Amino acid sequence: MFEYNQKMAKRVTISDIARELKITPATVSRALSDHPEISPSTKKTVKAAAKRLDYNPNKVATSLRSGKTNVIGVIIPTAEHVFFGSVIHGISNAASSNGYDVLIYQSNEDQHFEQKGIETFISAQVDGILVSIAKGTLDYSHFLKAKDKNIPIAFFDRVNDQIGIPSVTIDDYKAAYAATEALFARGYTRIAHISGLMHIKAFSERLRGYKDAIKANQMPFIDNWIYYGNSSIEAGKAGVKHLFGTDEVPDAILAAEDFTAVGALKGLKAMGIAVPGEVGIIGFSNDPFGEHTTPSLSTVDQQTIKMGEEAFSLLKKIIDRKDSRLVIADVVLDSIVVERESTQKEG
């Protein structure tokens, strides 16, 4: 039977190290923080003792003294999309390299949960907050609350550029334009669009890029070839049901993101419509599953890991700035059209 040992469970403190080495706690504290008044030999001795005794600094006490926690909070809309997991990977890598830890909060695409996440991070006294806005968010006052409390905050991917919070995005307009051009280059001429929610800037910009590419190629613009979805597999299925329920049907689809594109692919297969022979499909995000669909899915790579790295870099600039009046510029990344089987029209 295991007997609980209080001595084993005791947390090692700076005072314990000081007693071990017969020096003052203040000397230990200064040595551990590399204070210039402490000699290199003393620092080495103290750090060796700290390691031997398995000393772990009290981060709460340290943060109270320094005014910093070296922790950032990240709010993502959902953990179900590989896209956000990949961005988090980039954020975590950059944060770790700069001595920061990362707390992650999932809003579940809900404004209420997003507000709760902001409040949680404010209470936790994080050094800064990164956010990708939820689909359901229409009121942005909780972001302004954090900003008013002088908590550094920045957006990534899904943003609002009307409230003065800097962001990291791709150029969604340019990306949708290029994706539509790629369809034209493959010989498709009647291109439809299954969009995302229009109050989200990324999706409204993709719609704008699609429209301008149609116009630039001097092709007729047909209002009925835009289906307003909500970025989901079901929206993709509903979109093709709408688009192919009339006499004038498209021969290609630009989907707002990859889940919508997969829904469109499934819907077309159920109708007996060949992809890419009769209809080409291209999505957004470059989620890994796109390589394994049949046919494999053409898409737009949003450079998610780089987006995460740039998001942390942007937030750190806000954290480190000495003058709050200094304007931090938005970061706009290039995107890459990735062509696979779903747009490989023959002939």
N, C-alpha and C positions, 0 to 999 in steps of 0.2 A: 504493500500500500504506500502511495506517495505521500510524504509528509511535507507540507508547505514550509518553506524556509524563508523567513522574513529577511534574513541577511542576504540571501540570493536575490530577493526581489527589490532590494533597496536601490534607488537611483543614485548613481555616482555623481557627486557635485564638485564644483571648483574647490570647495573647502576640503574635500577628501583628497584631492590631488595635492593641495597645499600641505596637508598633514603628512602625506606620504613623502614629500620632498623637503619638508621642514622650511617652507618659504611662505610668504603671505598670500592669501587668496587674490589680492589685487595684482600681485606679480604674475600669478597663474593666468588671470583674466587677460592681462596685457600681453602675455606671451602667446596665448591662443589667438589673439586678434592681431598678432604681428606688429605690436606697438614699437615704434622706432627707438624708444628709450631702453628696450629690453635687448640684451646681447643675443647674438645668434646661438651661442652655446646653451644659454638658458631656455631659449625658445625650443631648441632641439630636445632638451631634457624634458621640458614640460609636455611637449607634444607626444613624446615617446611614452611618458607616464599616462597621459590621457588615453592613448591607444591601448596600453596594457590593461588599464582599469576599465576599459569599454565605456569611456565617458561620452555621453551624447548631450550636446548643448541644449538648453531649454530655449526653444525658438520663440516662445511667447515672451519670455523675459527679455531676450535679445531684441525682439521687435519693439517692445515698450521703450527700451533704451534708445534705439536707433530711429524709431518712427517708421520702420519698414519691416514688412513680413517676408519679402522676397517670394511672394506667392501671387499669381494672377488667376483670375476666374475666367472661364470660357463658357459661353452659353451657345449651344447648338440646337437647331430645331428638332433633330431626330438622330438617334444612333443607328437607325435601320439602313441609312444610305452609306455606302462605302465612301462616297464623296466626302462626307464630313469626318469620317474616321481618318481619311488620308490628310485632310487639312489639320486635324488634331495632331497627327504624327509630325507634320512640319512645325507646328507651334511648339510641341513638346521638345523636339530636338533643339530648336533655337533657344527655348527657355532654359533648358538644362545647361546648354553651353554658356549661358550668362548667369548661372547660379540661381535660377528661379524654379519653383515648383508650380504645378498646374492643377487647379481644381476644375472639374467639368460638371456642368449642369445641363440637363436636357429639358427643353421647353415643351416638347411634344406638340409642336406647331400651335401652341395655345398662348394667347396674350397673358392670361392669368398666371400661368406657370413661369412665363418669362419675367413678369413683374416680381414674382416671388424669388426667382433666381437673382435678380438685381439686388433685392433687399437682403438676401442671404449673403451675398458677396460684400455688400456694404457693412453688414454686421461683423463679417469675418475680417474686416479691415485689409482686404487684399490691396496690393499695390496698383492694380489696374484690371480692367475688364475688357474682354473681346466678345463680340456678339455677332451671330448671324440671325437675322430677324425671322421670327415665326410667321407662317402663312396667315395666322389668325390675328396678327397685330395690326390694329388700325389707330391706336392711341400710343404716342411715343413719349409720353410725359415721364415714364419711369427712367428712360435713358437721360433725360434732362435733369432728373433728380440726382442721379449719380454725378453728372457733370457739374451741377450746382454745388455739390459737396466736395468739389475739386478732386474727385476720383477719376484718374485717367481712363478714358473709354474710347474704343474704336470698333468699327464694323468690318466684317469681311463677307464676301459673296453677296448676301442679301443686305442691302443698305438703304438708308434714307439720307439723301444729300440736302435736305431742307432744314436740318436742325443743327448744322455746324459741327458734326462729329466726323472725323476723318475715317477713311475706309481703304480697304484693299479689295479690288475686283479685277475681273477681266473686262475688256471692252466688249460688252454683250452685243451692242449694235454691230460692231465690226465683225464679231464672231458669227452672228446670224447671217450677215451679208455674205461672208466667205462660205458658209455652209450652203447657202442657197446657190451661190455661184458654182460650187462644186457639183450640185445637182444639174445645173444647166450644162456644165462641161461634160457631163456623162450622157447628155442627150435627152434629159427630161425637160419638158416645156410647160407642163401644167402642174405647178407646184402649190400645194396647200400647206397650211400651218395649223398644228394643234398647240395652242399656247398654254401658258400658265396664268396665274392670277394677275390681273393687270395693276393692282395696287403695289405689287412688288416690282421694283425698278428693273431688276434683271430680266424679267419676262416682258415687260413693256418695251424695253430696249431691243429685245430679240424680235419682237413683232415689228418694230420700226425698221430694223435691219433687213428683215424678210421683205417688207413692203418696198423698200428702196431698191433692193436687188431685182425684184420683179419689174419695177419701173425702168431701171437701167438697162434691162435686157429687152425692153420694148414688148413685153408680154402683157396680155390683158389681166387686169386685176379684178378678181371676183370675190366679193364680200363673203359669199357663201362658202368659200374655201378656207375660211378662218373659223376654227372651232375653239371656243374659250373654255379651257379645261382647268384642272387644279393640280397638275403635276402628279399623276398617279397612273398605274396600270389600267384602272377602270376608266380614267379619262381618255386614255389612248384607244380603248375599245369603243367607247361612246363616240369618240371623234371619227373613227373610220365608219361607224354606222351612220353618222350624220353625213359625212363627205360622199359616201357611196350609195346614199339613198336617193340621189337625184339623177337626172339624165346626163348632166354635164359633170363628169367625174375627173379628178386629178390623176396624174401619173407619178407623182412623188409627194412625200410628206416631210416637212421639217418639224420635228417634235421639240417641245420646250425643254425636255430633259430625257434621260435614258429610260426611266420607268415608263413615261408616256410612250416612248418609241417602242418599247417591248409590248405594251398594251396594244398599240397599233398593229404591230407584227402579228400578235395572236389573233386580233380581230380580223385581219385580212386573210390569214390562214383559214379561219372558221368560215369565211365567205368563199373560199376556194380561189382567192386572188393571189397570183404568184408574185413573190418578192425575191429578186429585184426585177424579174422579167416584165411584169405589168406595172408594178409600183415600186419606186425606190423609197427608202426610209433613212433619215439621218437624225440622230439625237444630240444631246448635250451631256457632258460630265465625264465621259470615258470611264464609267464604272466597269470593273473587271469582268462582270458577267457578260458584257457585250461581246467579248471575244468568243464566248461559248454558246451563244444563241445560234439557231439555224434559220436563215443565214446569219453569219456574224454581223454585228451592228456597227455601221459607220457612225461617227460621233464627233464631238468637239472636245478636245482635251483642254481643261481649264487650269492645268498646272497646279494641282491641289497642294502638293507638298511645298512648292515655292510660295503659293498663296499663304500657307500657314507660317512659313518662315518670315515672309514679308509682313504678315499681320503682327507677329511678335515684335519685329524690328520697329514697326510703326508705333506700337504701344509703348515700347521702351523709350522712344524719342519723346513721347508725351510725358512719361514718368520722369525722365531726366532733364527736361527743359527747365531752365531757371526762371523764365518769364512766361507766365500763363498767357500773355497777349501774343506770344510768338505763334504764328499760324503754321500748322503741320500739314503739308500737302498730301492729298490722296495718292495712292499708288494704283496704277492701272497696268495689268500684266497682259502680255500677248497670249493668244490662244492658238491651238493647232488643230486643223481639220484632220481627222484620222479616217481614212477611207477603207472600208472592209467590204464584205460581200453584199450587204443590203443596198448598196448603190452601184453595183457593178453591172449596169445594163449592157446587154449584148447588142452588137450591131451598131 
